[in-house]
Amino acid sequence: MKAFLILEDGTVFEGTQIGADREIISEIVFNTSMAGYLEVLTDPSYAGQAVCMTYPLIGNYGICKDDMESKKPWPDGFIVRELSRNYSNFRADFSIQQFLQENNVPGIAGIDTRALTKILREKGTMNGMITTNEKYCPDDVIPRLKAYTTGKAVERVTCKEKYELKGSRDLAENGAISGSAKFVAADYEAGKREQKPSLVRKLNGAGRRVALLDLGTKDNIAHSLRSRGCDVTVYPATTPASEIIASKPDGIMLSNGPGDPKECTDIIAEIKKLYDTDIPIFAICLGHQLMALATGADTYKMKYGHRGGNHPVKDLATGRVYISSQNHGYVVDMEKLDSRVATPAFINVNDGTNEGLNYTGKNIFTVQFHPEACCGPQDSGYLFDRFIDMMNGVKMEVTR
Amino acid sequence: MPKNPNVKKVMVIGSGPIVIGQAAEFDYAGTQACRSLKEEGIEVVLVNSNPATIMTDRDIADKVYIEPLTTKVLEQIIEREKPDSILPTLGGQAGLNLGMELEESGFLASHNVKLLGTTAATIRKAEDRQEFKDTMEKIGEPCAASLVVENVEDGVAFTNTIGYPVVLRPAYTLGGSGGGIAHNQLELEEILENGLRLSRVGQVLVERCIAGWKEIEYEVMRDSAGNCITVCNMENIDPVGVHTGDSIVVAPSQTLSDKEYQMLRTSALNIISELNITGGCNVQFALHPTSFEYCVIEVNPRVSRSSALASKATGYPIAKVAAKIALGYTLDEIKNAITGKTYASFEPALDYCVVKMPRLPFDKFITAKRTLTTQMKATGEVMSICTNFEGALMKAIRSLEQHVDCLRSYDFSALDRDALLRRLEKVDDQRIYVIAEALRKGIDYDTIYDITRIDRWFIDKIAILVEMEHALETQPLTLELLKEAKRLEFPDSVIARLAGIAEAEVKQMRYAGHVTAAFKMVDTCAAEFEASTPYYYSCYDGVNEAVETNPPKKVLVLGSGPIRIGQGIEFDYCSVHATWAFSKAGYETIIINNNPETVSTDFDIADKLYFEPLTPEDVENIVNIEKPDGAVVQFGGQTAIKLTESLMKMGVPILGTKAEDVDAAEDRELFDKILEETQIPRAAGGTVYTAEEAKEVANRLGYPVLVRPSYVLGGQGMQIAISDEEIEEFMEIINRIAQDHPILVDKYLQGKELEVDAVCDGTDILIPGIMEHIERTGVHSGDSISVYPAHTITDKVKETIAEYTRRLAKALHVKGLINIQFIAVGEEVFVIEVNPRSSRTVPYISKVTGIPIVDLATEVIIGKTIRELGYEPGLQKEAGYVAVKMPVFSFEKIRGAEISLGPEMKSTGECLGIAKTFNEALYKAFLGAGIDLPRHKRMIITVKDADKGEAIEIGRRFEALGYTIYATRSTAKALNDAGVKAKKVNKIQQESPTVMDLILGHKIDLVIDTPTQGRDKSRDGFLIRRTSIETGVNCITALDTAKALATSLESKNDSPLTLVNIADL
């Protein structure tokens, strides 16, 4: 069936309908990761957006449920050049087409995704509609696109109730260490799917209790902590700070999440209260932006954001550059930082934008990128160890 | 970290002659590195024995030494030039080994020379088997478990710990004989027992078998601050077991989920960090297809063939960045030249699919085994880019220039299901065509996968192409179907063939329906940032983004496609120089090429680069967009020449020599007419199509005769026939490939072969010099030792050659380059062949005479005259140096290949010896080709009867050099009768010790074996030659070569070689 992608600026792409047969309006963004479409689809930060994958061949290795970063896909729509008709991977459960259909995610394939990306790059992120209605009327559609706003997305994606996750008590619980010869094909065939590769080689977080504020968290944030031995309690985004503080966690983790950080006024107010305690805090992405807003800094919307797995970020303390996984459309304004509160810890090598902050006189550090990876490079996973060091009483000046 | 201020003068070591496994990619890497160093104000001293390279140009480096790549020579150059550092990681394995030897001997330390980039300790860690294994173990990165055993019991015990199957490799046996794969204890015991017996040292390596696993590569960069990135990953379609150089490779990986992708990426970064590599590095993994288990196969701590491919596949200039890193820069300080906005620390994101296919030489070595193994056999490769895998594969196939354009190009339709299943077991260059046929016959994916271990995703893609073939054959050609066929990159000709209509009709339908190619950018960033110097590829499912330009003048330079025997790196040299010359003259330049190993496909050589197949249709797509003012075809070898007619039909003027004149040189009748008019003699001959006609002509001329197809390069299919039977045999071989043009039969003349390259401006000619071949006629000019200036001919012959060249160039209205081959029989000169275009000797003659003939030819094409360019027309004064060009072969890499020289070219590369005297130049040339004698002072001579007389003279000279001569019965008798002492050895089938035992004993320097006439019928001679090559014994099959070697050894003395800086000439 024919499908159309209509952009706010009037551009129309004609392609083929994929996934659910449903009309949607959403903010159109692009992601440059070459692998990891399932992780992208199940990243709650994409709530309220339709994602275009710039890599043209999507669905090659099917859907492996184990790799989902949350319980369901969140984007409003999915835009690809070619959806593989066949999939091949030893862990694949079913096709991406089936996944999109079952989860009611509409999409469009067979369009020139590069042309779309160039439009978004040049004109900035904009809204669009995916529809199969061949009789769409631009005069009717475009005003609707212009009027559309995503709205408060965090509330939609956060968990409804708090829940607890136990940390690993034994390294073996993490699966086999990456590179070891413990991966036996027969185990997969026998359904033993826990044999995933793990990079964690010591349980340095054993016994530590982390409160994770779920602003739309990817599972691998909790997993990164648990595999290092931390017990994690996940709290809904609306949880009052007092409840978290009362639980006396060793550390607090603010997760990633969707939407405009400035819309999260209530959450920002609670985060300010967390800031005022002495509890070590580590924040990622939206959590990083909210902490900045809570402490008097500002954020702004980028022209088309950073979404992909190839962005270099520089650790200003060491000069080292790491390739990071990124997904954000807003960024902390470095011009308006008060160095008495926070100083830049990381910057983006390409455009010089802020990628992380150290909070002056506090056991708090935050990053804009995704040390939990999934999808994307695992280079900055050491930041979880830095957080654990903080909880273990090691001072902030830890270098790797 | 900013640039290290202590680095001011750097010596760069090149990779030497082109051989299989070490090809043009190192010219690309070295050239890019040298330019990058010069950009930083560093003085560059370049050493490379290969004169066909761009890196050995005087404008690439400050000092250029085309000298043999030995430690002795390098030491001498270091003493003379006093560089503060050397950069050894850009010259392939050859360059790296030399750098290491200099370091290990303490020479570098004692001369205060530093190794730039990766340290010696690191290189050892990566290159030494045991050290590498230990290092990997230390950081928990797995290698395939292996153990060297000396008895069966140990082998069984070890295998029980690692599990079956295991690979067994006996140490020091010929071509891996005695090895195999054992699936159970019974097989293990059997193979092991046999292997231990065959091994000279009684050792067998028992290794876990990872054949059939996915082969995945990562190209990694790391700087001295420890920052590292992966440039790209690649997936081999052929699983482990086929050398990656012979595999079809796709970038990025297609069947890996993010979990596997990142697992291996992290591993690659861990490895490069632990090894402490600074610069580029290639890590190869074997990944179990149904688990997360992987093994590190190999690490190359240097720029490699794969990194050249990765550079072209992504736009990330690995060699350039590696050179900057060597100077001390960090990745976040180096700007990405393609975007001008991002930095070298940004990992490229691809929004297209890249397919690389190997160019295998089985068309040259028809007796060779086509089987693909862990020993690389490809001489070159092609790369293609498309928005989908199927399209990229189709483009790659037609880029190969092996008479293939789709998955039906090899016909297996006669095979039934069972035969196909058996054929699938065979791992060779035709496997994808067999898979396609298997799919046509309804064999399911699982069955194909179980045999080939090629991932089902790729099999499905082949199936999509097969389904399209079927649809085109059976359905009406609707616009919809045509669109889809074009999206999958079916060429119009194939669509026409399948649909049973004319190609013109397909094209017309396409144009009417607006189904035309669009061009997309390779920009390193998937369009995230604007690109400033991108390059282009075509697709049929997108909007065009090629930037429209309207410069005053625009020229299209056609590249030369994949490197193969007969069309090597020389033509890339010519294309690049022509491009630069046009650029200097104010033209906008456009290059079309598909070879990722070359300098011409570097993003900043031409104003625009199109990475596309060189077929008429693909070129026309570009012409439609660019509308060039003209095209030059004379620099791109046969690939470009073949496109002449099509370009003219597109309305693109051919700059320089006109197409009809090119034709006149190739068309026998037209050419004969010209010779008659110009009164230039040639060997008598005729044109034929059938064996009957050929025999008739041959008998009229009298045997021996030369048989060859017209319009070929490198003497492909050329043979000397001495009888009707041979004519029949050769004609059958030639006609296996449909011939559009007639076959030539000429009287074979025996004399001195001479060659000139000349520039002609329509009136005057400029001949930089005359080259003389050491081997008599009958050996292809590309395989002959070539000497400049011609040293054994009279001035009268020289004058005749100059005069004939002038007449021919004028008669053919040459504007630009012309290459002519002559035979001198006494004082009489005959023309053998005229090619009104660049030739493989162009870079060589340019360098030794200091006359930049490609630049001059380009200027002439633009409209300047030779006089205006400051040259006096005619044969130029001889240079004060003698330059000897020595062919280099890769016979040891191709099992079963016949090594004897003949009219068909077999060499893969060349090196140069340049000196004040002929003898020293000759010695240097042999040395550069790796013939460093004497060692054991023992040799074997076995020649055919006709050669016995000359063999005596040669034997006498070697005897005088102190050689002990062994010879087979009749040769020994002839030698002894003439007073040359020769020990008789038994023939192979006789009792031990035989000639074979001698060779296998590793105590022989040299074998001189002249094969019986024609394609060798004697198993014995063939075996002797193959055994020599495979055991590393020099084997000479032409008596002239043997004489030259004797001359070189006679003049050898212990005084150091004189060095020549080409840049001073």
Chai-1 contact restraints between the chains, C-beta under 6 A:
chainA,res_idxA,chainB,res_idxB,connection_type,confidence,min_distance_angstrom,max_distance_angstrom,comment,restraint_id
A,T32,B,A349,contact,1.0,0.0,6.0,A-B,restraint_1
A,T32,B,A526,contact,1.0,0.0,6.0,A-B,restraint_2
A,T32,B,E528,contact,1.0,0.0,6.0,A-B,restraint_3
A,M34,B,P252,contact,1.0,0.0,6.0,A-B,restraint_4
A,A35,B,D258,contact,1.0,0.0,6.0,A-B,restraint_5
A,A35,B,Y261,contact,1.0,0.0,6.0,A-B,restraint_6
A,G36,B,D258,contact,1.0,0.0,6.0,A-B,restraint_7
A,E39,B,D258,contact,1.0,0.0,6.0,A-B,restraint_8
A,T54,B,D351,contact,1.0,0.0,6.0,A-B,restraint_9
A,T54,B,A526,contact,1.0,0.0,6.0,A-B,restraint_10
A,Y55,B,D351,contact,1.0,0.0,6.0,A-B,restraint_11
A,P56,B,T387,contact,1.0,0.0,6.0,A-B,restraint_12
A,N60,B,Q254,contact,1.0,0.0,6.0,A-B,restraint_13
A,N60,B,T255,contact,1.0,0.0,6.0,A-B,restraint_14
A,N60,B,W457,contact,1.0,0.0,6.0,A-B,restraint_15
A,Y61,B,T255,contact,1.0,0.0,6.0,A-B,restraint_16
A,Y61,B,S257,contact,1.0,0.0,6.0,A-B,restraint_17
A,E82,B,N388,contact,1.0,0.0,6.0,A-B,restraint_18
A,N86,B,D460,contact,1.0,0.0,6.0,A-B,restraint_19
A,S88,B,T255,contact,1.0,0.0,6.0,A-B,restraint_20
A,S88,B,D455,contact,1.0,0.0,6.0,A-B,restraint_21
A,S88,B,R456,contact,1.0,0.0,6.0,A-B,restraint_22
A,S88,B,W457,contact,1.0,0.0,6.0,A-B,restraint_23
A,N89,B,S257,contact,1.0,0.0,6.0,A-B,restraint_24
A,F90,B,T290,contact,1.0,0.0,6.0,A-B,restraint_25
A,D112,B,G542,contact,1.0,0.0,6.0,A-B,restraint_26
A,D112,B,V543,contact,1.0,0.0,6.0,A-B,restraint_27
A,R114,B,D351,contact,1.0,0.0,6.0,A-B,restraint_28
A,R114,B,A527,contact,1.0,0.0,6.0,A-B,restraint_29
A,A115,B,V543,contact,1.0,0.0,6.0,A-B,restraint_30
A,T117,B,A527,contact,1.0,0.0,6.0,A-B,restraint_31
A,K118,B,A527,contact,1.0,0.0,6.0,A-B,restraint_32
A,S178,B,M263,contact,1.0,0.0,6.0,A-B,restraint_33
A,G179,B,G140,contact,1.0,0.0,6.0,A-B,restraint_34
A,G179,B,E141,contact,1.0,0.0,6.0,A-B,restraint_35
A,G179,B,P142,contact,1.0,0.0,6.0,A-B,restraint_36
A,G179,B,S267,contact,1.0,0.0,6.0,A-B,restraint_37
A,A181,B,P142,contact,1.0,0.0,6.0,A-B,restraint_38
A,A181,B,E293,contact,1.0,0.0,6.0,A-B,restraint_39
A,F183,B,S291,contact,1.0,0.0,6.0,A-B,restraint_40
A,F183,B,F292,contact,1.0,0.0,6.0,A-B,restraint_41
A,F183,B,E293,contact,1.0,0.0,6.0,A-B,restraint_42
A,A185,B,T290,contact,1.0,0.0,6.0,A-B,restraint_43
A,A185,B,S291,contact,1.0,0.0,6.0,A-B,restraint_44
A,Y188,B,S291,contact,1.0,0.0,6.0,A-B,restraint_45
A,P197,B,M263,contact,1.0,0.0,6.0,A-B,restraint_46
A,P197,B,F292,contact,1.0,0.0,6.0,A-B,restraint_47
A,N310,B,E347,contact,1.0,0.0,6.0,A-B,restraint_48
A,N310,B,A349,contact,1.0,0.0,6.0,A-B,restraint_49
A,P312,B,S345,contact,1.0,0.0,6.0,A-B,restraint_50
A,P312,B,F346,contact,1.0,0.0,6.0,A-B,restraint_51
A,V321,B,N227,contact,1.0,0.0,6.0,A-B,restraint_52
A,V321,B,D332,contact,1.0,0.0,6.0,A-B,restraint_53
A,V321,B,S345,contact,1.0,0.0,6.0,A-B,restraint_54
A,I323,B,I229,contact,1.0,0.0,6.0,A-B,restraint_55
A,I323,B,E347,contact,1.0,0.0,6.0,A-B,restraint_56
A,V349,B,D332,contact,1.0,0.0,6.0,A-B,restraint_57
A,V349,B,Y343,contact,1.0,0.0,6.0,A-B,restraint_58
A,V349,B,S345,contact,1.0,0.0,6.0,A-B,restraint_59
A,N350,B,T342,contact,1.0,0.0,6.0,A-B,restraint_60
A,C375,B,D258,contact,1.0,0.0,6.0,A-B,restraint_61
A,Q378,B,Q262,contact,1.0,0.0,6.0,A-B,restraint_62
A,Q378,B,T266,contact,1.0,0.0,6.0,A-B,restraint_63
